[in-house]
Amino acid sequence: MVVWERPEPPSRPALAPLSRELIVRAAIRLADADGLDAVSLRKIATALDAGPMRLYGYIEGKDELLDLMVDAAHAEIRPAGDDWREMLRSLADATRRAVHRHEWLADLLGGRPQLGPNALANAETVMAALGEVGVDSVMPVVSAVNAYTIGAVRREIAERRAERATGMDERRWQATLGPYLERSFATGKLPALATVVRDAVHLNADETFRMGLDFLLDGIEARISG
């Protein structure tokens, strides 16, 4: 029986209150503060003033805990929209915001489908809005939007982590590596790259994400309208 269907053990008034929701909240607080490596049943038990073995009455191990954490994050996503394009944009934007609130989520999205109740509710909302796309195209379209979103936010989170680790923000990085790039461009072997770096509009992360998403949605619209 999967964790979302398995009943919780009876409460014990004499002990510190405990539930899956309390366990997951504590795990998310640890992960938000110090990353997934900081999440352990021992640390969660300490935060909840409970013995570690009590937690095993609610979850069987860390894999289940991670599934519950991801599904709790899905409760924050909640896409909405009056048509398929607005719905997919909402899904992408809300997912990105959730990952920026919870950096650890970038490491857990993707891969096998998320089947927790919040993830399934979101999937139902999105699927219901995509009738115009066609039943055979719904999953590839949603997968394409999810793949774009996850890839983009993972890059953003990787840059944020690198900045923290090195103390080098984008301006300092450009100042450090700029002379190297100019020497490389001066060889004449990289004319296309030199033109883009020197002449293209430099967008911030929000603008880059929106433009890339527009390209994707425009392609989807052209495909389903053709």
WOMO-V25046 format. One record per residue. N is the residue number from 0. RES is the residue in three letters. NEAR is the number of other ideal C-beta (glycine too) atoms within 10 Angstrom. D_FIRST is the distance of its C-alpha to the first C-alpha in Angstrom with 1 decimal. Layout:
# WOMO-V25046
n=N res=RES near=NEAR d_first=D_FIRST
n=N res=RES near=NEAR d_first=D_FIRST
This chain:
# WOMO-V25046
n=0 res=MET near=6 d_first=0.0
n=1 res=VAL near=9 d_first=3.8
n=2 res=VAL near=16 d_first=6.6
n=3 res=TRP near=15 d_first=8.3
n=4 res=GLU near=7 d_first=6.4
n=5 res=ARG near=13 d_first=6.0
n=6 res=PRO near=6 d_first=9.6
n=7 res=GLU near=11 d_first=12.3
n=8 res=PRO near=12 d_first=14.5
n=9 res=PRO near=6 d_first=17.8
n=10 res=SER near=10 d_first=20.5
n=11 res=ARG near=11 d_first=23.4
n=12 res=PRO near=5 d_first=26.6
n=13 res=ALA near=5 d_first=28.6
n=14 res=LEU near=11 d_first=26.6
n=15 res=ALA near=12 d_first=26.5
n=16 res=PRO near=11 d_first=24.2
n=17 res=LEU near=21 d_first=20.8
n=18 res=SER near=13 d_first=17.8
n=19 res=ARG near=19 d_first=15.6
n=20 res=GLU near=12 d_first=18.3
n=21 res=LEU near=16 d_first=21.0
n=22 res=ILE near=23 d_first=19.4
n=23 res=VAL near=22 d_first=19.0
n=24 res=ARG near=16 d_first=22.5
n=25 res=ALA near=19 d_first=23.9
n=26 res=ALA near=26 d_first=22.4
n=27 res=ILE near=19 d_first=23.9
n=28 res=ARG near=14 d_first=27.2
n=29 res=LEU near=20 d_first=27.4
n=30 res=ALA near=21 d_first=26.6
n=31 res=ASP near=14 d_first=29.1
n=32 res=ALA near=8 d_first=31.7
n=33 res=ASP near=12 d_first=31.5
n=34 res=GLY near=13 d_first=28.9
n=35 res=LEU near=16 d_first=25.6
n=36 res=ASP near=9 d_first=27.3
n=37 res=ALA near=14 d_first=27.9
n=38 res=VAL near=20 d_first=24.2
n=39 res=SER near=14 d_first=23.1
n=40 res=LEU near=19 d_first=21.1
n=41 res=ARG near=10 d_first=24.6
n=42 res=LYS near=15 d_first=26.3
n=43 res=ILE near=22 d_first=23.7
n=44 res=ALA near=19 d_first=24.0
n=45 res=THR near=13 d_first=27.8
n=46 res=ALA near=15 d_first=27.8
n=47 res=LEU near=18 d_first=25.9
n=48 res=ASP near=10 d_first=28.0
n=49 res=ALA near=20 d_first=25.0
n=50 res=GLY near=14 d_first=24.5
n=51 res=PRO near=13 d_first=22.3
n=52 res=MET near=9 d_first=20.3
n=53 res=ARG near=17 d_first=19.3
n=54 res=LEU near=21 d_first=17.4
n=55 res=TYR near=12 d_first=14.9
n=56 res=GLY near=13 d_first=13.9
n=57 res=TYR near=21 d_first=12.7
n=58 res=ILE near=21 d_first=11.7
n=59 res=GLU near=12 d_first=11.4
n=60 res=GLY near=10 d_first=14.2
n=61 res=LYS near=14 d_first=16.4
n=62 res=ASP near=10 d_first=14.5
n=63 res=GLU near=16 d_first=11.9
n=64 res=LEU near=22 d_first=15.0
n=65 res=LEU near=19 d_first=16.8
n=66 res=ASP near=21 d_first=14.2
n=67 res=LEU near=21 d_first=14.6
n=68 res=MET near=25 d_first=18.3
n=69 res=VAL near=19 d_first=18.7
n=70 res=ASP near=21 d_first=17.0
n=71 res=ALA near=19 d_first=19.4
n=72 res=ALA near=24 d_first=22.2
n=73 res=HIS near=23 d_first=21.4
n=74 res=ALA near=14 d_first=22.1
n=75 res=GLU near=14 d_first=25.6
n=76 res=ILE near=21 d_first=26.2
n=77 res=ARG near=14 d_first=26.4
n=78 res=PRO near=19 d_first=28.7
n=79 res=ALA near=12 d_first=31.3
n=80 res=GLY near=15 d_first=34.3
n=81 res=ASP near=8 d_first=36.5
n=82 res=ASP near=11 d_first=36.5
n=83 res=TRP near=20 d_first=34.6
n=84 res=ARG near=18 d_first=36.7
n=85 res=GLU near=14 d_first=36.4
n=86 res=MET near=21 d_first=32.6
n=87 res=LEU near=27 d_first=32.2
n=88 res=ARG near=18 d_first=34.7
n=89 res=SER near=18 d_first=32.8
n=90 res=LEU near=24 d_first=29.5
n=91 res=ALA near=24 d_first=31.4
n=92 res=ASP near=17 d_first=33.3
n=93 res=ALA near=18 d_first=30.5
n=94 res=THR near=24 d_first=28.4
n=95 res=ARG near=21 d_first=31.4
n=96 res=ARG near=13 d_first=32.1
n=97 res=ALA near=19 d_first=28.6
n=98 res=VAL near=24 d_first=29.0
n=99 res=HIS near=15 d_first=32.4
n=100 res=ARG near=12 d_first=31.1
n=101 res=HIS near=19 d_first=28.3
n=102 res=GLU near=18 d_first=29.8
n=103 res=TRP near=23 d_first=26.7
n=104 res=LEU near=26 d_first=24.9
n=105 res=ALA near=21 d_first=27.3
n=106 res=ASP near=14 d_first=25.7
n=107 res=LEU near=17 d_first=22.2
n=108 res=LEU near=18 d_first=22.9
n=109 res=GLY near=14 d_first=23.1
n=110 res=GLY near=7 d_first=21.4
n=111 res=ARG near=6 d_first=18.0
n=112 res=PRO near=8 d_first=17.3
n=113 res=GLN near=18 d_first=15.9
n=114 res=LEU near=12 d_first=13.1
n=115 res=GLY near=20 d_first=12.9
n=116 res=PRO near=12 d_first=14.4
n=117 res=ASN near=18 d_first=17.9
n=118 res=ALA near=18 d_first=18.0
n=119 res=LEU near=15 d_first=17.2
n=120 res=ALA near=15 d_first=19.8
n=121 res=ASN near=21 d_first=22.3
n=122 res=ALA near=17 d_first=21.8
n=123 res=GLU near=10 d_first=22.4
n=124 res=THR near=17 d_first=25.5
n=125 res=VAL near=22 d_first=26.8
n=126 res=MET near=15 d_first=26.3
n=127 res=ALA near=9 d_first=28.0
n=128 res=ALA near=22 d_first=31.0
n=129 res=LEU near=20 d_first=31.4
n=130 res=GLY near=11 d_first=32.6
n=131 res=GLU near=12 d_first=36.0
n=132 res=VAL near=21 d_first=34.6
n=133 res=GLY near=11 d_first=33.5
n=134 res=VAL near=9 d_first=30.2
n=135 res=ASP near=7 d_first=30.7
n=136 res=SER near=15 d_first=31.7
n=137 res=VAL near=16 d_first=29.1
n=138 res=MET near=12 d_first=26.6
n=139 res=PRO near=12 d_first=29.4
n=140 res=VAL near=20 d_first=31.1
n=141 res=VAL near=18 d_first=28.2
n=142 res=SER near=10 d_first=27.4
n=143 res=ALA near=16 d_first=31.1
n=144 res=VAL near=21 d_first=31.2
n=145 res=ASN near=17 d_first=28.1
n=146 res=ALA near=12 d_first=29.6
n=147 res=TYR near=18 d_first=32.9
n=148 res=THR near=24 d_first=31.5
n=149 res=ILE near=19 d_first=29.4
n=150 res=GLY near=12 d_first=32.3
n=151 res=ALA near=19 d_first=34.8
n=152 res=VAL near=23 d_first=33.0
n=153 res=ARG near=15 d_first=32.2
n=154 res=ARG near=14 d_first=35.9
n=155 res=GLU near=19 d_first=36.8
n=156 res=ILE near=18 d_first=34.6
n=157 res=ALA near=12 d_first=35.9
n=158 res=GLU near=14 d_first=39.4
n=159 res=ARG near=14 d_first=38.7
n=160 res=ARG near=13 d_first=37.4
n=161 res=ALA near=13 d_first=40.4
n=162 res=GLU near=14 d_first=42.7
n=163 res=ARG near=10 d_first=41.4
n=164 res=ALA near=8 d_first=41.6
n=165 res=THR near=10 d_first=45.1
n=166 res=GLY near=8 d_first=46.6
n=167 res=MET near=15 d_first=47.8
n=168 res=ASP near=13 d_first=47.3
n=169 res=GLU near=12 d_first=48.0
n=170 res=ARG near=8 d_first=51.7
n=171 res=ARG near=12 d_first=52.2
n=172 res=TRP near=14 d_first=50.4
n=173 res=GLN near=12 d_first=52.7
n=174 res=ALA near=11 d_first=55.7
n=175 res=THR near=10 d_first=54.8
n=176 res=LEU near=12 d_first=54.1
n=177 res=GLY near=11 d_first=56.4
n=178 res=PRO near=9 d_first=59.4
n=179 res=TYR near=9 d_first=57.6
n=180 res=LEU near=15 d_first=56.5
n=181 res=GLU near=12 d_first=60.1
n=182 res=ARG near=9 d_first=61.5
n=183 res=SER near=15 d_first=59.0
n=184 res=PHE near=16 d_first=59.9
n=185 res=ALA near=10 d_first=63.6
n=186 res=THR near=9 d_first=63.4
n=187 res=GLY near=8 d_first=63.1
n=188 res=LYS near=9 d_first=60.3
n=189 res=LEU near=14 d_first=57.6
n=190 res=PRO near=10 d_first=59.4
n=191 res=ALA near=7 d_first=56.4
n=192 res=LEU near=12 d_first=54.3
n=193 res=ALA near=17 d_first=57.3
n=194 res=THR near=11 d_first=57.9
n=195 res=VAL near=10 d_first=54.3
n=196 res=VAL near=15 d_first=54.2
n=197 res=ARG near=10 d_first=57.7
n=198 res=ASP near=7 d_first=57.9
n=199 res=ALA near=8 d_first=54.5
n=200 res=VAL near=6 d_first=53.3
n=201 res=HIS near=9 d_first=51.1
n=202 res=LEU near=12 d_first=48.0
n=203 res=ASN near=8 d_first=45.8
n=204 res=ALA near=16 d_first=42.1
n=205 res=ASP near=11 d_first=41.5
n=206 res=GLU near=11 d_first=44.2
n=207 res=THR near=14 d_first=42.9
n=208 res=PHE near=20 d_first=39.4
n=209 res=ARG near=14 d_first=40.7
n=210 res=MET near=12 d_first=43.1
n=211 res=GLY near=16 d_first=40.6
n=212 res=LEU near=19 d_first=38.3
n=213 res=ASP near=12 d_first=41.3
n=214 res=PHE near=11 d_first=42.1
n=215 res=LEU near=19 d_first=38.6
n=216 res=LEU near=20 d_first=38.6
n=217 res=ASP near=11 d_first=42.1
n=218 res=GLY near=11 d_first=41.2
n=219 res=ILE near=19 d_first=38.3
n=220 res=GLU near=14 d_first=40.7
n=221 res=ALA near=9 d_first=43.4
n=222 res=ARG near=13 d_first=41.0
n=223 res=ILE near=14 d_first=39.7
n=224 res=SER near=7 d_first=43.2
n=225 res=GLY near=5 d_first=44.9
